């Protein structure tokens, strides 16, 4: 079976010590589980990835046209990005990640999906704060540092645990009509914004989305949790910019 636990890397980051580790859980079989911790808090795990994949699938299935330009906010362990690259209509994928060590783990292929992202010429890493880039004025830049002011067909966001459970208190200002509206300026007409959440439908956030977008929906993504021996769920919000 090999090692049951291995710490692969630990580095300081802009918001604290971040650690990548791999472990096996004999009760669920002989497979590697990759985990990322920020200090003592778990940020992400390859144990449950259904909703990270669904974020791309649900969001991109709502898009229109071909040769799509897509932004993924939050690299994580790469599941949302790789799921997006499986859509043949995607022509370009920008992956915005605030934590430089996370980008490095993928570039060095210390995580399993790094090789898939690196081998796909459509993908590009952008080191920066999604939240800062989201509200930047077009003349100041935006998500693509190589092409300030450009717009995209879809923006897929997976950073905070939910609009209320934040990785950092400063993120709270993003989940407002004003700043969601600023982000929407970087979407093409009828472009799609989709976002992952670890919690159920948030009516206050749904109201914010309806202030800016049309066709607003919250999808429940259900999966079996062997630790609790029952079904668990995450949610994916989807909204369309008016055309």
C-alpha positions in Angstrom: 0.0 0.0 0.0 2.9 2.4 0.6 3.0 5.4 2.8 -0.3 6.2 4.6 0.8 9.9 5.0 3.3 12.2 3.3 3.8 15.9 3.5 4.8 16.9 0.0 5.5 20.6 0.5 4.9 23.5 2.9 5.5 27.2 2.1 4.6 30.6 3.4 2.0 32.4 1.3 0.3 35.8 1.2 -2.3 34.6 3.8 -0.3 32.1 5.9 1.5 28.8 5.8 0.1 26.5 3.1 0.7 22.8 3.0 0.3 20.1 0.4 0.0 16.5 1.6 -1.0 13.1 0.4 -2.5 10.3 2.4 -4.3 7.0 2.0 -7.4 6.0 3.9 -7.6 2.2 4.1 -11.3 2.2 4.8 -12.0 3.7 1.4 -9.5 1.8 -0.7 -5.9 2.1 -2.0 -6.0 5.5 -3.6 -4.1 8.7 -2.9 -6.0 11.6 -1.4 -4.4 15.0 -1.9 -5.1 17.7 0.6 -4.2 21.4 1.0 -4.2 23.1 4.4 -3.9 26.8 5.2 -2.5 26.8 8.7 -4.8 24.4 10.6 -7.7 24.9 8.2 -8.5 22.5 5.4 -8.8 24.3 2.1 -9.4 21.5 -0.4 -9.2 17.7 -0.8 -9.4 15.3 -3.7 -11.7 13.2 -1.7 -14.8 15.0 -2.8 -14.6 16.7 -6.2 -18.0 16.1 -7.8 -19.1 19.8 -7.4 -15.8 21.2 -8.5 -16.2 19.3 -11.8 -19.9 20.2 -11.9 -19.0 23.9 -11.6 -17.4 23.7 -15.1 -19.9 21.3 -16.6 -23.0 23.2 -15.4 -21.6 26.6 -16.2 -20.2 25.8 -19.6 -23.3 23.9 -20.7 -25.1 27.3 -20.4 -22.7 29.1 -22.7 -23.3 29.9 -26.3 -21.1 29.6 -29.3 -17.6 28.1 -29.9 -14.0 29.1 -29.2 -15.0 30.1 -25.7 -12.8 32.3 -23.5 -13.1 31.1 -19.9 -11.8 32.3 -16.5 -11.5 30.0 -13.6 -11.1 31.8 -10.3 -9.2 29.5 -7.8 -6.9 26.7 -9.1 -7.2 24.4 -6.0 -6.2 20.9 -7.0 -7.1 21.6 -10.6 -10.4 19.7 -11.0 -12.5 22.7 -12.2 -9.8 23.7 -14.7 -9.4 20.2 -16.1 -13.1 19.7 -16.4 -13.3 22.9 -18.3 -10.6 21.8 -20.7 -12.6 18.6 -21.5 -15.2 20.9 -23.2 -14.2 21.1 -26.8 -15.8 24.5 -27.3 -13.3 26.0 -24.9 -10.6 27.9 -26.8 -8.8 29.5 -24.0 -8.7 29.0 -20.2 -7.2 31.6 -17.8 -6.7 30.2 -14.3 -6.5 32.9 -11.7 -4.8 31.9 -8.4 -3.7 34.2 -5.5 -1.4 31.7 -3.8 1.9 31.3 -5.7 2.8 27.9 -4.1 -0.5 26.4 -5.5 0.6 27.4 -9.1 4.0 26.0 -8.4 2.7 22.7 -7.3 0.9 22.4 -10.7 3.8 23.7 -12.7 6.1 21.1 -11.0 3.3 18.5 -11.3 3.4 17.6 -7.6 -0.4 17.2 -7.9 -2.0 14.7 -10.3 -3.8 17.1 -12.6 -0.9 19.5 -13.1 0.3 17.5 -16.1 -3.1 17.7 -17.8 -3.2 21.5 -17.4 0.4 22.0 -18.5 0.0 19.8 -21.6 -3.0 21.8 -22.8 -1.9 24.9 -24.9 -5.3 26.5 -24.2 -4.5 27.0 -20.5 -2.6 29.8 -18.8 -2.0 30.5 -15.1 -2.5 34.1 -13.9 -1.0 34.9 -10.5 -3.2 37.4 -8.8 -6.2 38.1 -6.6 -9.4 37.1 -8.4 -11.3 39.6 -6.3 -9.0 42.5 -7.1 -9.0 41.7 -10.8 -12.7 41.2 -10.8 -13.5 44.7 -9.8 -10.7 46.5 -11.7 -11.7 49.2 -14.2 -11.3 48.0 -17.8 -8.5 50.6 -18.3 -6.7 49.1 -15.3 -6.5 45.6 -16.6 -8.9 42.8 -15.6 -8.4 39.0 -15.6 -6.0 39.0 -18.6 -2.8 41.0 -17.9 -1.8 40.6 -21.5 -5.0 42.1 -22.8 -6.5 44.8 -20.5 -10.2 45.3 -20.7 -11.1 42.2 -22.7 -14.3 40.2 -22.0 -15.0 36.5 -21.5 -17.7 34.0 -22.3 -17.7 32.5 -18.8 -16.3 33.1 -15.3 -16.2 30.1 -13.0 -15.4 30.9 -9.3 -14.3 28.4 -6.6 -12.4 30.2 -3.8 -14.5 30.9 -0.6 -16.5 28.1 1.1 -19.6 30.1 0.5 -20.7 33.8 0.2 -20.7 33.8 4.1 -17.9 31.3 4.9 -14.9 33.3 3.6 -11.2 32.4 3.5 -10.5 36.0 4.4 -12.8 38.7 5.7 -11.7 41.1 3.0 -13.5 38.9 0.4 -16.9 39.9 1.8 -17.1 43.0 -0.2 -17.1 41.0 -3.5 -20.5 39.5 -2.8 -22.4 42.7 -3.2 -24.5 44.0 -6.1 -21.9 46.8 -6.8 -18.8 44.5 -7.1 -20.6 41.5 -8.8 -21.8 44.2 -11.3 -18.2 45.3 -11.8 -17.1 41.7 -12.5 -20.0 41.3 -14.9 -18.4 44.0 -17.1 -15.7 41.4 -18.0 -18.4 39.1 -19.4 -19.6 39.2 -23.0 -23.3 39.8 -23.5 -25.1 36.6 -22.5 -21.9 35.4 -20.8 -22.1 33.0 -17.8 -21.0 33.5 -14.2 -21.0 30.3 -12.1 -19.8 29.7 -8.5 -19.2 26.8 -6.2 -20.4 26.8 -2.6 -20.1 24.3 0.2 -23.5 25.4 1.6 -27.2 25.4 0.6 -28.9 28.1 -1.4 -28.3 31.5 0.0 -31.3 33.7 -0.7 -29.5 36.9 0.0 -26.8 36.1 -2.5 -29.4 34.9 -5.0 -31.0 38.4 -4.7 -27.6 40.0 -5.4 -27.2 37.8 -8.5 -30.7 38.7 -9.7 -29.8 42.4 -9.4 -27.1 41.9 -12.0 -28.0 38.9 -14.1 -30.9 37.0 -15.6 -31.6 33.2 -15.6 -30.3 32.9 -12.0 -30.3 29.3 -10.6 -28.8 27.3 -7.8 -28.0 23.6 -8.5 -27.5 21.0 -5.8 -24.7 18.5 -6.5 -25.1 15.4 -4.4 -22.5 12.8 -3.6 -21.9 10.0 -1.1 -19.8 10.8 2.0 -18.2 7.6 3.4 -17.1 9.3 6.5 -20.7 10.1 7.5 -22.2 7.1 5.6 -24.8 9.4 4.0 -25.4 11.7 1.1 -23.8 15.2 1.2 -24.2 18.1 -1.2 -22.5 21.2 -2.5 -24.2 23.9 -4.7 -23.4 25.6 -8.0 -24.8 29.1 -8.7 -25.3 30.0 -12.3 -26.3 33.3 -13.8 -26.4 34.9 -17.3 -25.4 38.4 -18.3 -28.2 40.2 -20.1 -27.7 40.2 -23.9 
